[in-house]
Amino acid sequence: MERYLATDGAEGHDWQGTTTGLLTTKGRRTGNQHTTPLIYQPWEDKYLVVASKGGTPTPPEWYLNLEANPEVEFQVLGDRFKAHARTATAEEKAEMWPVMTAAWPAYDDYQKKTAREIPVVVLERL
């Protein structure tokens, strides 16, 4: 993450055959900023990320944070911008999930490991 920030993503954006961005959320309890590298894919004029946490029964902390405060920051390469985060509807997810599993096939395995419905998060630039 530090190299991503220092190089505007020249190091870290392309990772294991996919692309990563940096999501910054506001902690729901502390109010502190938390930045997490996540696999993303563009979708129309938005970006998609997946709250998988490797298929664990509980969602990742960053997802709980954005549920409490959906105003986030996202960075793709050197482009850092404010965004509104929301969970994709079931109808949207039906179209978006294959895009995300094409970028990271393990998402299908993660979903099989948990009864929790793994959300796709839509990031809309403000």
MARBA-312358 format. One record per atom (N, C-alpha, C): x, y, z; residue number from 1; atom name; residue in one letter. Coordinates in nm, 4 decimals, always signed. Layout:
MARBA-312358
R        px        py        pz  seq  atom  type
R         X         Y         Z  NUM    CA     a
...
end
This chain:
MARBA-312358
R        px        py        pz  seq  atom  type
R   +0.0814   -0.1181   +0.0000    1     N     m
R   +0.0000   +0.0000   +0.0000    1    CA     m
R   +0.0867   +0.1259   +0.0000    1     C     m
R   +0.1927   +0.1249   +0.0791    2     N     e
R   +0.2816   +0.2419   +0.0830    2    CA     e
R   +0.3443   +0.2675   -0.0538    2     C     e
R   +0.3850   +0.1605   -0.1229    3     N     r
R   +0.4448   +0.1761   -0.2565    3    CA     r
R   +0.3410   +0.2255   -0.3565    3     C     r
R   +0.2185   +0.1790   -0.3437    4     N     y
R   +0.1096   +0.2250   -0.4304    4    CA     y
R   +0.0949   +0.3766   -0.4150    4     C     y
R   +0.0870   +0.4227   -0.2912    5     N     l
R   +0.0711   +0.5663   -0.2652    5    CA     l
R   +0.1917   +0.6456   -0.3147    5     C     l
R   +0.3104   +0.5950   -0.2885    6     N     a
R   +0.4323   +0.6675   -0.3247    6    CA     a
R   +0.4535   +0.6757   -0.4758    6     C     a
R   +0.4001   +0.5769   -0.5504    7     N     t
R   +0.4251   +0.5725   -0.6946    7    CA     t
R   +0.2993   +0.5979   -0.7777    7     C     t
R   +0.1925   +0.6470   -0.7125    8     N     d
R   +0.0636   +0.6650   -0.7815    8    CA     d
R   +0.0206   +0.5372   -0.8519    8     C     d
R   +0.0427   +0.4256   -0.7855    9     N     g
R   -0.0032   +0.2972   -0.8363    9    CA     g
R   +0.0865   +0.2301   -0.9376    9     C     g
R   +0.1974   +0.2950   -0.9774   10     N     a
R   +0.2901   +0.2295   -1.0703   10    CA     a
R   +0.3360   +0.0965   -1.0110   10     C     a
R   +0.3491   +0.0927   -0.8780   11     N     e
R   +0.3778   -0.0320   -0.8068   11    CA     e
R   +0.2556   -0.0660   -0.7233   11     C     e
R   +0.1921   -0.1764   -0.7543   12     N     g
R   +0.0796   -0.2230   -0.6747   12    CA     g
R   -0.0536   -0.2255   -0.7477   12     C     g
R   -0.0694   -0.1430   -0.8501   13     N     h
R   -0.1971   -0.1433   -0.9221   13    CA     h
R   -0.2198   -0.2759   -0.9933   13     C     h
R   -0.1201   -0.3212   -1.0676   14     N     d
R   -0.1290   -0.4510   -1.1332   14    CA     d
R   -0.0765   -0.5554   -1.0361   14     C     d
R   -0.1629   -0.6487   -0.9976   15     N     w
R   -0.1292   -0.7446   -0.8927   15    CA     w
R   -0.1868   -0.8805   -0.9284   15     C     w
R   -0.1022   -0.9804   -0.9404   16     N     q
R   -0.1397   -1.1196   -0.9642   16    CA     q
R   -0.2443   -1.1341   -1.0753   16     C     q
R   -0.2253   -1.0603   -1.1837   17     N     g
R   -0.3125   -1.0715   -1.2989   17    CA     g
R   -0.4412   -0.9909   -1.2915   17     C     g
R   -0.4544   -0.9066   -1.1919   18     N     t
R   -0.5742   -0.8228   -1.1790   18    CA     t
R   -0.5324   -0.6815   -1.1419   18     C     t
R   -0.6294   -0.5974   -1.1086   19     N     t
R   -0.6014   -0.4579   -1.0760   19    CA     t
R   -0.6514   -0.4251   -0.9361   19     C     t
R   -0.5751   -0.3409   -0.8666   20     N     t
R   -0.6149   -0.3007   -0.7320   20    CA     t
R   -0.6217   -0.1492   -0.7206   20     C     t
R   -0.7105   -0.1061   -0.6326   21     N     g
R   -0.7231   +0.0343   -0.5964   21    CA     g
R   -0.7201   +0.0435   -0.4453   21     C     g
R   -0.7177   +0.1654   -0.3951   22     N     l
R   -0.7128   +0.1875   -0.2508   22    CA     l
R   -0.8424   +0.2529   -0.2048   22     C     l
R   -0.9126   +0.1867   -0.1145   23     N     l
R   -1.0374   +0.2381   -0.0583   23    CA     l
R   -1.0103   +0.2936   +0.0803   23     C     l
R   -1.0505   +0.4171   +0.1041   24     N     t
R   -1.0353   +0.4791   +0.2359   24    CA     t
R   -1.1736   +0.5045   +0.2931   24     C     t
R   -1.1976   +0.4460   +0.4103   25     N     t
R   -1.3245   +0.4618   +0.4804   25    CA     t
R   -1.2996   +0.5321   +0.6135   25     C     t
R   -1.4078   +0.5828   +0.6705   26     N     k
R   -1.4021   +0.6436   +0.8032   26    CA     k
R   -1.4490   +0.5387   +0.9028   26     C     k
R   -1.3670   +0.5130   +1.0043   27     N     g
R   -1.4013   +0.4126   +1.1052   27    CA     g
R   -1.5328   +0.4447   +1.1735   27     C     g
R   -1.6193   +0.3475   +1.1818   28     N     r
R   -1.7524   +0.3701   +1.2381   28    CA     r
R   -1.7488   +0.3944   +1.3886   28     C     r
R   -1.6456   +0.3467   +1.4569   29     N     r
R   -1.6335   +0.3677   +1.6011   29    CA     r
R   -1.5339   +0.4781   +1.6337   29     C     r
R   -1.4209   +0.4810   +1.5617   30     N     t
R   -1.3131   +0.5740   +1.5963   30    CA     t
R   -1.3178   +0.7039   +1.5170   30     C     t
R   -1.3756   +0.6982   +1.3975   31     N     g
R   -1.3721   +0.8149   +1.3099   31    CA     g
R   -1.2398   +0.8284   +1.2365   31     C     g
R   -1.1445   +0.7371   +1.2610   32     N     n
R   -1.0150   +0.7407   +1.1939   32    CA     n
R   -1.0283   +0.6922   +1.0499   32     C     n
R   -0.9391   +0.7403   +0.9650   33     N     q
R   -0.9357   +0.6971   +0.8260   33    CA     q
R   -0.8631   +0.5624   +0.8163   33     C     q
R   -0.9197   +0.4711   +0.7379   34     N     h
R   -0.8601   +0.3392   +0.7161   34    CA     h
R   -0.8529   +0.3140   +0.5661   34     C     h
R   -0.7352   +0.2775   +0.5174   35     N     t
R   -0.7164   +0.2521   +0.3749   35    CA     t
R   -0.6878   +0.1042   +0.3528   35     C     t
R   -0.7585   +0.0474   +0.2543   36     N     t
R   -0.7494   -0.0954   +0.2249   36    CA     t
R   -0.7285   -0.1153   +0.0751   36     C     t
R   -0.6284   -0.1927   +0.0344   37     N     p
R   -0.6153   -0.2264   -0.1080   37    CA     p
R   -0.7195   -0.3319   -0.1459   37     C     p
R   -0.7875   -0.3082   -0.2575   38     N     l
R   -0.8932   -0.3986   -0.3021   38    CA     l
R   -0.8870   -0.4185   -0.4528   38     C     l
R   -0.9222   -0.5378   -0.4949   39     N     i
R   -0.9401   -0.5644   -0.6376   39    CA     i
R   -1.0620   -0.4853   -0.6829   39     C     i
R   -1.0511   -0.4228   -0.7984   40     N     y
R   -1.1640   -0.3464   -0.8506   40    CA     y
R   -1.1802   -0.3744   -0.9996   40     C     y
R   -1.2973   -0.3368   -1.0487   41     N     q
R   -1.3234   -0.3363   -1.1923   41    CA     q
R   -1.4090   -0.2148   -1.2244   41     C     q
R   -1.3847   -0.1527   -1.3384   42     N     p
R   -1.4720   -0.0433   -1.3793   42    CA     p
R   -1.6080   -0.0979   -1.4223   42     C     p
R   -1.7100   -0.0185   -1.4006   43     N     w
R   -1.8471   -0.0534   -1.4415   43    CA     w
R   -1.9138   +0.0766   -1.4840   43     C     w
R   -1.9338   +0.0907   -1.6137   44     N     e
R   -1.9861   +0.2158   -1.6688   44    CA     e
R   -1.8972   +0.3294   -1.6181   44     C     e
R   -1.9533   +0.4277   -1.5473   45     N     d
R   -1.8709   +0.5372   -1.4932   45    CA     d
R   -1.8436   +0.5176   -1.3439   45     C     d
R   -1.8560   +0.3939   -1.2973   46     N     k
R   -1.8379   +0.3608   -1.1561   46    CA     k
R   -1.7272   +0.2567   -1.1426   46     C     k
R   -1.7008   +0.2188   -1.0179   47     N     y
R   -1.6068   +0.1112   -0.9890   47    CA     y
R   -1.6748   +0.0097   -0.8984   47     C     y
R   -1.6356   -0.1154   -0.9120   48     N     l
R   -1.6890   -0.2235   -0.8302   48    CA     l
R   -1.5790   -0.2850   -0.7458   48     C     l
R   -1.6121   -0.3178   -0.6214   49     N     v
R   -1.5255   -0.3955   -0.5327   49    CA     v
R   -1.6130   -0.5001   -0.4646   49     C     v
R   -1.5504   -0.6023   -0.4073   50     N     v
R   -1.6241   -0.7124   -0.3461   50    CA     v
R   -1.5850   -0.7229   -0.1991   50     C     v
R   -1.6865   -0.7333   -0.1120   51     N     a
R   -1.6631   -0.7438   +0.0328   51    CA     a
R   -1.6572   -0.8908   +0.0734   51     C     a
R   -1.5546   -0.9612   +0.0265   52     N     s
R   -1.5496   -1.1068   +0.0442   52    CA     s
R   -1.4862   -1.1515   +0.1757   52     C     s
R   -1.3792   -1.0866   +0.2160   53     N     k
R   -1.3004   -1.1281   +0.3330   53    CA     k
R   -1.2682   -1.2773   +0.3254   53     C     k
R   -1.2388   -1.3212   +0.2015   54     N     g
R   -1.1971   -1.4590   +0.1806   54    CA     g
R   -1.3040   -1.5629   +0.2099   54     C     g
R   -1.4303   -1.5205   +0.2176   55     N     g
R   -1.5379   -1.6150   +0.2439   55    CA     g
R   -1.5634   -1.6436   +0.3906   55     C     g
R   -1.5145   -1.5575   +0.4789   56     N     t
R   -1.5421   -1.5749   +0.6220   56    CA     t
R   -1.6887   -1.5428   +0.6506   56     C     t
R   -1.7407   -1.5858   +0.7655   57     N     p
R   -1.8819   -1.5615   +0.7969   57    CA     p
R   -1.9155   -1.4143   +0.8231   57     C     p
R   -1.8143   -1.3342   +0.8542   58     N     t
R   -1.8396   -1.1925   +0.8824   58    CA     t
R   -1.7813   -1.1054   +0.7713   58     C     t
R   -1.8443   -0.9911   +0.7455   59     N     p
R   -1.7926   -0.9031   +0.6408   59    CA     p
R   -1.6654   -0.8322   +0.6858   59     C     p
R   -1.5895   -0.7800   +0.5904   60     N     p
R   -1.4688   -0.7055   +0.6273   60    CA     p
R   -1.5041   -0.5750   +0.6998   60     C     p
R   -1.4113   -0.5299   +0.7819   61     N     e
R   -1.4316   -0.4052   +0.8577   61    CA     e
R   -1.4601   -0.2868   +0.7659   61     C     e
R   -1.3904   -0.2799   +0.6523   62     N     w
R   -1.4116   -0.1655   +0.5624   62    CA     w
R   -1.5548   -0.1604   +0.5134   62     C     w
R   -1.6196   -0.2763   +0.4978   63     N     y
R   -1.7590   -0.2793   +0.4528   63    CA     y
R   -1.8509   -0.2269   +0.5634   63     C     y
R   -1.8269   -0.2690   +0.6862   64     N     l
R   -1.9060   -0.2183   +0.7987   64    CA     l
R   -1.8883   -0.0676   +0.8129   64     C     l
R   -1.7652   -0.0209   +0.7892   65     N     n
R   -1.7400   +0.1230   +0.7960   65    CA     n
R   -1.8197   +0.1993   +0.6904   65     C     n
R   -1.8212   +0.1494   +0.5682   66     N     l
R   -1.8919   +0.2251   +0.4637   66    CA     l
R   -2.0434   +0.2124   +0.4770   66     C     l
R   -2.0904   +0.1063   +0.5418   67     N     e
R   -2.2339   +0.1005   +0.5715   67    CA     e
R   -2.2716   +0.2127   +0.6664   67     C     e
R   -2.1841   +0.2416   +0.7632   68     N     a
R   -2.2095   +0.3481   +0.8600   68    CA     a
R   -2.1869   +0.4864   +0.7995   68     C     a
R   -2.0892   +0.4962   +0.7087   69     N     n
R   -2.0585   +0.6240   +0.6442   69    CA     n
R   -2.0211   +0.5956   +0.4993   69     C     n
R   -2.1157   +0.6084   +0.4071   70     N     p
R   -2.0905   +0.5702   +0.2677   70    CA     p
R   -2.0046   +0.6675   +0.1875   70     C     p
R   -1.9663   +0.7783   +0.2481   71     N     e
R   -1.8776   +0.8714   +0.1775   71    CA     e
R   -1.7345   +0.8232   +0.1980   71     C     e
R   -1.6695   +0.7842   +0.0902   72     N     v
R   -1.5372   +0.7227   +0.0949   72    CA     v
R   -1.4443   +0.7936   -0.0028   72     C     v
R   -1.3185   +0.7518   -0.0030   73     N     e
R   -1.2241   +0.7920   -0.1069   73    CA     e
R   -1.1760   +0.6652   -0.1750   73     C     e
R   -1.1489   +0.6776   -0.3039   74     N     f
R   -1.0974   +0.5635   -0.3791   74    CA     f
R   -0.9854   +0.6145   -0.4675   74     C     f
R   -0.8816   +0.5347   -0.4808   75     N     q
R   -0.7681   +0.5719   -0.5652   75    CA     q
R   -0.7417   +0.4624   -0.6661   75     C     q
R   -0.7374   +0.5023   -0.7926   76     N     v
R   -0.6993   +0.4149   -0.9027   76    CA     v
R   -0.5786   +0.4804   -0.9679   76     C     v
R   -0.4640   +0.4120   -0.9598   77     N     l
R   -0.3372   +0.4712   -1.0042   77    CA     l
R   -0.3210   +0.6059   -0.9344   77     C     l
R   -0.3000   +0.7158   -1.0073   78     N     g
R   -0.2816   +0.8464   -0.9443   78    CA     g
R   -0.4101   +0.9244   -0.9249   78     C     g
R   -0.5243   +0.8678   -0.9630   79     N     d
R   -0.6529   +0.9357   -0.9529   79    CA     d
R   -0.7183   +0.9022   -0.8195   79     C     d
R   -0.7163   +0.9977   -0.7276   80     N     r
R   -0.7792   +0.9808   -0.5955   80    CA     r
R   -0.9016   +1.0708   -0.5909   80     C     r
R   -1.0166   +1.0139   -0.5566   81     N     f
R   -1.1402   +1.0916   -0.5622   81    CA     f
R   -1.2376   +1.0478   -0.4530   81     C     f
R   -1.3298   +1.1383   -0.4210   82     N     k
R   -1.4366   +1.1074   -0.3264   82    CA     k
R   -1.5443   +1.0299   -0.4013   82     C     k
R   -1.6074   +0.9382   -0.3283   83     N     a
R   -1.7105   +0.8556   -0.3896   83    CA     a
R   -1.8178   +0.8229   -0.2869   83     C     a
R   -1.9329   +0.7855   -0.3387   84     N     h
R   -2.0414   +0.7333   -0.2565   84    CA     h
R   -2.0422   +0.5823   -0.2775   84     C     h
R   -2.0404   +0.5073   -0.1682   85     N     a
R   -2.0381   +0.3613   -0.1745   85    CA     a
R   -2.1764   +0.3082   -0.1395   85     C     a
R   -2.2192   +0.2096   -0.2180   86     N     r
R   -2.3464   +0.1441   -0.1872   86    CA     r
R   -2.3367   -0.0024   -0.2280   86     C     r
R   -2.4180   -0.0841   -0.1629   87     N     t
R   -2.4240   -0.2253   -0.1971   87    CA     t
R   -2.5109   -0.2413   -0.3211   87     C     t
R   -2.4632   -0.3183   -0.4163   88     N     a
R   -2.5402   -0.3446   -0.5375   88    CA     a
R   -2.6696   -0.4169   -0.5017   88     C     a
R   -2.7748   -0.3846   -0.5736   89     N     t
R   -2.9005   -0.4572   -0.5567   89    CA     t
R   -2.8818   -0.5998   -0.6094   89     C     t
R   -2.9758   -0.6876   -0.5773   90     N     a
R   -2.9676   -0.8263   -0.6261   90    CA     a
R   -2.9661   -0.8297   -0.7784   90     C     a
R   -3.0445   -0.7435   -0.8409   91     N     e
R   -3.0481   -0.7387   -0.9869   91    CA     e
R   -2.9144   -0.6916   -1.0437   91     C     e
R   -2.8583   -0.5883   -0.9834   92     N     e
R   -2.7279   -0.5385   -1.0284   92    CA     e
R   -2.6203   -0.6448   -1.0072   92     C     e
R   -2.6235   -0.7081   -0.8912   93     N     k
R   -2.5199   -0.8066   -0.8585   93    CA     k
R   -2.5190   -0.9202   -0.9602   93     C     k
R   -2.6367   -0.9592   -1.0079   94     N     a
R   -2.6442   -1.0670   -1.1068   94    CA     a
R   -2.5608   -1.0349   -1.2304   94     C     a
R   -2.5523   -0.9077   -1.2668   95     N     e
R   -2.4704   -0.8659   -1.3813   95    CA     e
R   -2.3261   -0.8383   -1.3424   95     C     e
R   -2.3051   -0.7874   -1.2224   96     N     m
R   -2.1730   -0.7435   -1.1791   96    CA     m
R   -2.0840   -0.8577   -1.1310   96     C     m
R   -2.1429   -0.9582   -1.0679   97     N     w
R   -2.0641   -1.0687   -1.0112   97    CA     w
R   -1.9753   -1.1346   -1.1161   97     C     w
R   -2.0269   -1.1675   -1.2360   98     N     p
R   -1.9394   -1.2298   -1.3364   98    CA     p
R   -1.8215   -1.1407   -1.3775   98     C     p
R   -1.8400   -1.0108   -1.3753   99     N     v
R   -1.7300   -0.9182   -1.4060   99    CA     v
R   -1.6212   -0.9315   -1.2991   99     C     v
R   -1.6632   -0.9385   -1.1740  100     N     m
R   -1.5668   -0.9473   -1.0645  100    CA     m
R   -1.5008   -1.0844   -1.0581  100     C     m
R   -1.5744   -1.1908   -1.0887  101     N     t
R   -1.5120   -1.3233   -1.0859  101    CA     t
R   -1.4204   -1.3443   -1.2062  101     C     t
R   -1.4441   -1.2717   -1.3138  102     N     a
R   -1.3496   -1.2769   -1.4259  102    CA     a
R   -1.2174   -1.2131   -1.3841  102     C     a
R   -1.2242   -1.1100   -1.2994  103     N     a
R   -1.1036   -1.0427   -1.2500  103    CA     a
R   -1.0350   -1.1236   -1.1397  103     C     a
R   -1.1133   -1.1962   -1.0603  104     N     w
R   -1.0589   -1.2743   -0.9485  104    CA     w
R   -1.1481   -1.3966   -0.9283  104     C     w
R   -1.1200   -1.5069   -0.9985  105     N     p
R   -1.2066   -1.6257   -0.9936  105    CA     p
R   -1.2297   -1.6817   -0.8536  105     C     p
R   -1.1406   -1.6573   -0.7608  106     N     a
R   -1.1559   -1.7111   -0.6247  106    CA     a
R   -1.2802   -1.6570   -0.5542  106     C     a
R   -1.3387   -1.5471   -0.6033  107     N     y
R   -1.4615   -1.4965   -0.5401  107    CA     y
R   -1.5701   -1.6044   -0.5389  107     C     y
R   -1.5798   -1.6832   -0.6447  108     N     d
R   -1.6791   -1.7917   -0.6458  108    CA     d
R   -1.6505   -1.8921   -0.5342  108     C     d
R   -1.5234   -1.9243   -0.5129  109     N     d
R   -1.4861   -2.0161   -0.4044  109    CA     d
R   -1.5194   -1.9551   -0.2685  109     C     d
R   -1.4931   -1.8263   -0.2539  110     N     y
R   -1.5236   -1.7599   -0.1265  110    CA     y
R   -1.6731   -1.7679   -0.0970  110     C     y
R   -1.7568   -1.7456   -0.1993  111     N     q
R   -1.9010   -1.7498   -0.1777  111    CA     q
R   -1.9462   -1.8894   -0.1358  111     C     q
R   -1.8832   -1.9919   -0.1910  112     N     k
R   -1.9190   -2.1293   -0.1547  112    CA     k
R   -1.8820   -2.1615   -0.0099  112     C     k
R   -1.7820   -2.0915   +0.0452  113     N     k
R   -1.7344   -2.1184   +0.1810  113    CA     k
R   -1.8231   -2.0587   +0.2895  113     C     k
R   -1.9149   -1.9683   +0.2535  114     N     t
R   -1.9915   -1.8978   +0.3553  114    CA     t
R   -2.1401   -1.8936   +0.3210  114     C     t
R   -2.2224   -1.8905   +0.4254  115     N     a
R   -2.3663   -1.8713   +0.4057  115    CA     a
R   -2.3975   -1.7229   +0.3840  115     C     a
R   -2.3032   -1.6371   +0.4200  116     N     r
R   -2.3220   -1.4924   +0.4033  116    CA     r
R   -2.3230   -1.4585   +0.2550  116     C     r
R   -2.4178   -1.3776   +0.2147  117     N     e
R   -2.4209   -1.3292   +0.0769  117    CA     e
R   -2.3110   -1.2245   +0.0630  117     C     e
R   -2.2104   -1.2541   -0.0174  118     N     i
R   -2.0979   -1.1614   -0.0337  118    CA     i
R   -2.1433   -1.0457   -0.1229  118     C     i
R   -2.1341   -0.9234   -0.0717  119     N     p
R   -2.1829   -0.8092   -0.1493  119    CA     p
R   -2.0817   -0.7571   -0.2516  119     C     p
R   -2.1380   -0.7070   -0.3598  120     N     v
R   -2.0619   -0.6242   -0.4526  120    CA     v
R   -2.0918   -0.4803   -0.4134  120     C     v
R   -1.9879   -0.4003   -0.4016  121     N     v
R   -2.0017   -0.2601   -0.3637  121    CA     v
R   -1.9779   -0.1742   -0.4866  121     C     v
R   -2.0667   -0.0791   -0.5076  122     N     v
R   -2.0584   +0.0148   -0.6194  122    CA     v
R   -2.0048   +0.1460   -0.5661  122     C     v
R   -1.8969   +0.1949   -0.6276  123     N     l
R   -1.8371   +0.3228   -0.5908  123    CA     l
R   -1.8701   +0.4245   -0.6985  123     C     l
R   -1.9474   +0.5269   -0.6611  124     N     e
R   -1.9907   +0.6300   -0.7559  124    CA     e
R   -1.9178   +0.7594   -0.7234  124     C     e
R   -1.8420   +0.8056   -0.8200  125     N     r
R   -1.7634   +0.9274   -0.8028  125    CA     r
R   -1.8553   +1.0448   -0.7706  125     C     r
R   -1.8123   +1.1261   -0.6735  126     N     l
R   -1.8892   +1.2469   -0.6374  126    CA     l
R   -1.8392   +1.3670   -0.7153  126     C     l
end
